[in-house]
Amino acid sequence: MTASVMASAHASGVRLIRFLYCDNGGVVRGKATHISALEARLRSGIGLTVAMQAMNAFDQLQRVEGMGPVGEIRLMPDPSTFVVLPYAPHTAALLVDLCTQEGEPWGACPRSFLKRVAQQAADMGLMFRASIENEFSLITPVDAPLDPTLCFSTAGMLAAQAVIDDLFAWLEAQGIIPEQYYPELAHGQHEISVQHAPLVAAADRQILVRETIRAAAHAHGLRASLAPKPFLDQAGNGGHIHISAWTTDGRNAFWDGSQPLGLSAMGRQFIAGILEHLPAVLALTTPSVNSYQRLQPNAWSSGFRCWGPDNREAPVRVASPYRHDLAGTINLEFKPADLSSNPYLALGALVVAGLDGIRRGLDPGEPVMINPADMPEAERSARGITPLPRSLDEALDALERDQLLLDALGPALATSYLAVRRSEAAACADLSPEEIARRHRFIY
């Protein structure tokens, strides 16, 4: 495959190749090599200080054992991810694993964690497919939303049409096929979704989508914010996860036409596993201080632990399948997720929790058919519909108590991740809500 990458790079007139990864703070980072050194870098990677997985989203280095000034890992590219970047002249990209000098997966590598999770699923005869929705805000040079238009408004499409046209063209050029687009509720806010893919490919694709959104905005003199709540008086940006499970013979394991909602027993068990571990999962899917400015009841982001069919106030929504292919299109939407997350960690956490539900044969209880915030508190209590964590520290506390997720992450990744995210909470402890939103606005 090295020869194929080299041939493609030369044929495309590439000079620089970016080696991209996403860190514990949800920031896409990387280094680049000149094409003259690419063949060697494909074999040996690019050096990176071990300290980078102890760097938080505010570029504040944390004290984590084994992640100080001494030591180096390698950014080892996956040749199958090579893509020419249509928005960056003479530039391509590769997604990487964080590896030891000997070429083994480093314990704090998020991509390797997701590979392990995918293998656990394969050992159970399952292959998961996923896609992460992208909500983002287009912002002018004076730090204001691009336009004041309304949800799904065609005026919003008009205001952003040049940006969206470039965005779609550049995604297509990278082999990423968009499925839907529309202006969202907040001023200047838009959403795109792309085709589902196997877990690791879905996370890789998400990195490229984020990069392309920012590039399209930049090309038109704008900035794109993927932050969960860039403006406090506007709706927030989600990164909802759609996921389905497939058997080795190509069947959707979540479909059973004889059951209510068309949801199989395995699908119910998967939901139950997510709900069982939900507070801890949020530490990985809504992992910034800004996330909890969005994650509120009655904000269509979910505020209580429950599930339901097409219930957009429930953390887990059973999405209605398309009637032309009921068995092939049923999937679950996980709503308390946003783009401050590392997609490898977010997808991995969700599947780890769901697989636990399948192994243990858990039952999610009855679906919630109304807004859970409208239920009397006594009814919520009787049904076990508890509030979600209201702060990052609460979610991190839950993660520290969840041995299943800690074991899945492994000690190096769990320790560094908790240190990084705890430091972000501490850095924001004395800030006003407005300052928290402003500080996060252009990180992701």
Secondary structure, 3 states (H helix, E strand, C coil): CHHHHHHHHHHCCCCEEEEEEECCCCCEEEEEEEHHHHHHHHHHCEEEEHHHHHECCCCCECCCCCCCCCCEEEEEECHHHCEECCCCCCEEEEEEEEECCCCCECCCCHHHHHHHHHHHHHHCCEEEEEEECEEEEEECCCCCECCCCCCCCHHHHHHHHHHHHHHHHHHHHCCCCEEEEEECCCCCEEEEEECCEEHHHHHHHHHHHHHHHHHHHHHCCCEEECCCCCCCCCCCCCCCEEEEEEECCCCECCECCCCHHHECHHHHHHHHHHHHHHHHHHHHHCCCCCHHHHCCCCCCCCCECCEEECCCCCCEEEECCCHHHHHHHCEEEECCCCCCCCHHHHHHHHHHHHHHHHHHCCCCCCCCCCCHHHCCHHHHHHCCCCECCCCHHHHHHHHHHCHHHHHHHCHHHHHHHHHHHHHHHHHCCCCCHHHHHHHHCCCC
